[in-house]
Amino acid sequence: MDDAPALTLDRHLVRFVEELRLAGLDVPPGSTLSFGRAVAEVGAGTRSGVYWSGRATLLRRPEDVAVYDRVFDHHWTGAPTGGWVPTREAPVTLVLDVADDDAPADGDDGDDGERDGDHLSVRWSRTEVLGAKDFAECSDEELAELHDLMGRLRLFGATRRHRRLRPAARRGRPDLRRTVRSALRTGGEPVRRAFAEPGVRPRRLVLLLDVSGSMEPYARALVRFLHAAMVGRRDVEAFALGTRLTRLTRQLATRDPDVALARAADEVADWSGGTRLGDGLRTFNDEWGVRGMARGATVVVLSDGWDRGEPEVMAEQMERLGRVAHRVVWVNPLKAAPGYAPLARGMAAALPHVDRFLEGHSLDSLRALVEVLREDGR
């Protein structure tokens, strides 16, 4: 690097993107941050790491590769420019500017950086940063922001075939009633034949949230997710699992999140207490699940898998649940930890009967859960 001592790596990356734009490349807005993250992942110790990080995040057209190569060689090795005029003013000062994701600043043209004299302002998204942050590491203010973001999640579950038929445009089984009714308009001649096909209806979603002491750093954030999943839908059931099973469907049914959370807190008497997941699942199966609530439904268990009960009970009840449910999804906040292994007795007993095993420690992981629940499982 020709001026490596004068500039830090982050300033080099920003200046390199700026020189690509001066060379005529249309670098998409926001790509500077993506470029920086890619370099952080692969490392800046090798030429190929920086080169391919930039090429993967900054280019959108194959014909731009040649210009990119010339700018890259000039910026990082001092090679000839090949016709374009590079910028070599005084070293820039990097100023991070927190972006408001809901209301862009006045005069913002959508670019990810603005030049003001010898200062370069790089905008970054607080929402994006919070989305990746572990719930257990969030402050009260950050949790409040995350609660608001969870309220914007639009959770549409999978659908299932319904016995009731609906009109079909061309194919399906003959609909004699509509065919005869149409024939009355043409003197009794069935000029147009009508068809019907099975209808679809939303598949019920059942959410079981572990509110034991080991889940305390996550339960208060996840209960907000339960409320977001229930708003505007009539096919969602919510329960709290601790030393007992508590149904929260009615308490979380209101659209006001503060009222819903207050009602849920008043209803759950064993919040942050012990946990007997197997016994709680047995109560759910006996009183609601096997009787019909879980039949053909998607059941989501949000728990770290720590259980003081016998693992045989957990395995038996998960097997019962799996026989009637369409799909069982287990969301474990601890799964995101490096080197995690499902060694807890309850988790190890439940895992063979789980269809999807997901993380649940951050807003981004809950967004991934939403995508899984949207999968059509007819």
N, C-alpha and C positions, 0 to 999 in steps of 0.2 A: 504494500500500500504506500502511495507516494506521500501522504500526509497523515499517516496513522497516528503519530504522536499528538497531532493537533486535535483530532476528533475522536470521540468515543464511538463504540460500535453502533449504538442506536442512532447517532447523528449521521454516521456513514450510511446507514440503511435509508434514512429519510432523504439524504442528499442524492443517493443513487436513484431513488424513485423520482425525485425532482428532475434529474438529468434525463431520465427516460421520457418524461413528458416534454422537456425542451427538445428532445430529438424527434418529437412528433408522434410518440406512441400514446394511445388513448388508454391510460391506466385506470381501471375502474375505481370509483370512490371506495374507501375503506380497505383497499388492498395493502396499504402500508402496514396496518396492524397485522393483517394475515401474513404478510412477508416476515414481520418481526417474530411472530409466533412460530412460523416454520423454521426460521434460523435458530430459535431457541431450542426447538425439538431436535434438529439434526446436528446442531453445533456449528460454530463459525470457524473451526480450526482447519477446515479444508476448503479448497476452491470449489470442488464439486458440490459440497453441502450448501454453500451460499448460492451458487449458480442455479442449482435445480430448485432450491426454495423460492428464488425469485421467479424463475421461469414458470413454476407451477401456480404461483399466486398472482403474478402481475400481468401475464399475457392472456389474451383471449383469441388471438388469431395466429395461425401458423406463419403467415407472411411477415409477422413482426419479429420473428426469431432472429433474422439477420441483423436488424437494427439493435435488438437487445444484446446480441453477442458483442457488437462493436462498443456499445456503451459500457457493458460489463468489463470488457478488457481495458478500456480507457480508465474507468473509475478505479478499478482495483489493482491494475498492473501498470497504468500509465502508457498504454499502447496508443498509437495515433487514432484520432477521432474518426476519420473516414468521412469527413465532410460536414458534420454537425458541429455547432459551436457550444462547448461546454461552459458551465458557470463555474467561476473560481473566485467568488467574493470572499469576504472574511468568514471564518467559521460560523455556522449558524448556531443559535441557541434553541434548544428543544424545550418548548413549553407545552405541557399537557393541559388540555382544556376539557373539562368534564361535559359531555354532551347530554342534553335533555332529550330523551328518546321520544317523548310525546310532543314536544313543541320545539322545532328547530329554531336556532337563533336567527334574528333578523338579518337578512342579507346573506344567509348561508346558501351557497349554490350547490350543496350536496357533495363538495369535495371533502377529502379527509385531512386537508392541511391548508393553512392560509399563511401567506408571507406578509409580515408587518415589519418593514425595515430589515434588520438583520436577525429577526426572531421568526421562528417557524412554529406555528401553533398547530398541534396535532390533536384532533378530536377523538375521544374514545367513549364507548358506551358503558355507563354505569350499570345498566340493565344486563349487559353481556357479562360484566365482571361478577355481579351478584348471582347470575344464573349458574355459574360454575362453583360458587362458594359453598362449602359444607355448612349445613344448618347449625351444627354444633359449634361452629366458629363465628357465627353471626352475632352482632350486637342486637339489642332490643330495637334500635332504629332500623337496622338492616332487615330484621325479621318482619317489621311492620311494612317495609317496602316490598318484601317478598310476598307477604300476604296479599297485597294489592295486585301484584303480578299474577299470583295464582288465580285471583278472581277473573282474570282475562283469559284463562285457559278455556277452550271450547272442547269439551269432551263428548264425542259422539261414538257410542259403542257399536259393536258389530250387530248385524241383523240376522234374523233367522226366518225360515219359511213359515208361513202361516196357513192354516187350513182354509181360511176364507179366501175365495177366489177374487181376482180383480180383472177388469177388461184387458185383453191383450191386443196389440196392434195387428199382428199377422198370424203368429203361430201360437199353439196351445191347444187345449181341449175345446171342442165345440161348445158354444154357449147357446143352448136351444132357446132359452127365454128371450134373450136379446135378438136372436135371429128371427123368431116369430114376430116379435114386436116390430122389428124393422120391415118384415114382409107385409104387415098391415098397411104400410104406407105405399106399397106398390101392388095393391090389388091381390095380395096373398101370394105373390111370387117372391121366393127368397133370393132376391138379386144379390144381396150382400150377406155373407155369412159372418157371424160374430164368434170370437174366441175368448177364452179366459185362461188365466194362469194363476198359480198359487201366489198370494200376496206375501209381503215381508213385514216384519215388525221388529222393533228394537229388541235385542237380546238383553235380558235383565243383568244388571251389574250389582254384585254384592261386595262390599268393602268391609274388611275386618281389621281394625287398627289396634295394635298392641300398645297399651298405655301404662305398662309397668315401669318400674324405676330405671331399668337399663335403657328404656326407650325415651326417657325424659328429654334429652337434647333434641329429639326429632319429633316426638309425638305432637307437641304444640304447633309445629309447622305442618305436619301431615294432616292434622284434623282440619286445618284450613283447606287443604286439598280435597278432603272429603266433602266439605261444604261446596267448593267450586264444582265438584262432580255432580252434586245433587241439584244445583240451581237450574230450574227450567226443565227438569226431567222427572218423570213419574215412575221410571223403571229402575231406580237405584235404591239400594238398602244399605244402611251403615250400622256397624256394631263396634263396640269397644271391648277389647279383650284384656283382662287383668287376672285378678283372683276370681272374677266372675264375668259373665257375659252381660253387656248392657246394650240394648237397642237404642240407636241415636237417630233413627230416620226422621221421627217427628221433630226432634229438637233442631236438626240441621235443615229442615225444609224451608225455613224462612229465607228471604233474599237478603236480609240485613246480616252481614257477616259477624258484626259485634254481638248482636242479639243471639245469633246461632251458636257462637262459641261460648257465650255465657250460659246458655241453656244446657249445652253439652257438658260444660264443667260442673254445673249443679247436678246433673243427672248421674255422672260417673263418680261413685263413692270411693272407688279404689284407684284413683289416678296416682301414678308414681308409687304404687305399692308393689306387692309381689306379682308373680305371674304363674299361671297354670294353663298354658296354651292348650294342652291336650284336653283338659276338663272343659275349657271354654268351647272348644270345637265340638266336643261331645254334646254339650248343651245346645249349641247351634244346630247340629245335625238332628237331634231328637225333637226339638221344638219348632224349628223352621226349615232347615236345609233339606233334609230327606223328605219331609212332608210336601215340599213343592217349591219353596223359595229358591233353592239352588239347582233345581232340575232344568237343564239346558242353559244355565246362566254362566257368566264369567265371574269367577270368585277371585278376589284379590286380597291376599293377606299381607299386611304391612307390619313386619316384625323383624327383630334381630335374631329370633330363634332361640333365645335363652328361656328355658322352661324348667321349673322346679319339680314338675311332675315326672311320671315314668315315661320313658321314650316309647315303650310299647303302646301306651295309650295314644300318644301323638301319631304313631304310624297307623294304628287302627282307624282313628278318626279321619286322618288324611286320605286313607284308602276309601273309606265310606264316602267322603266328600268328592273324591275323584270319580267315583262310579256314577254319580248323578249330575255333576257339573259338566258343562261343555268344555271349560278350560279353567285350570287353577294357576294363578300367577302369584309368585311370592316376591315381595319387594323388601329387600334387606339393606338398610342404610350402611351396614358394616362391609358390604361387599366391595365398596369402592376403595377400602383401605389396602395399601400395598401388601402383598403376601397373604391376603385373606384366604382362609380355608374354612368350609362349613364344619367345624369340629364340635360346636355346641351340640349337646345330645338331642335337643329338640329339633334343631335345624338338620342334623344328620338323619334323623328319623323321618322328617317331612320331605326332604329333597327328592327321594325316589318317586314321590307321588305328585310332583310339581311339573307343570308343562313349561313354564317360563320362569327363570330366576333372574331378577333384575336388581339394579341399584336403586336407592331411594334417599340419597343423602343431600341432594341439591335440587334446585328448580330445573336444571337441564335434565337430570335423571327422571324427574316427574314428567317432563315433556316427552321423553322417550317412552315412558309408560303410557302416556296418552296415545302415542302412535301405535303401540302394541294393541291397545284396547280398540283402536279403530279398524284393526284388521278384520276383514270379513270372514267369519267362520261358519258360513252356512253349511 
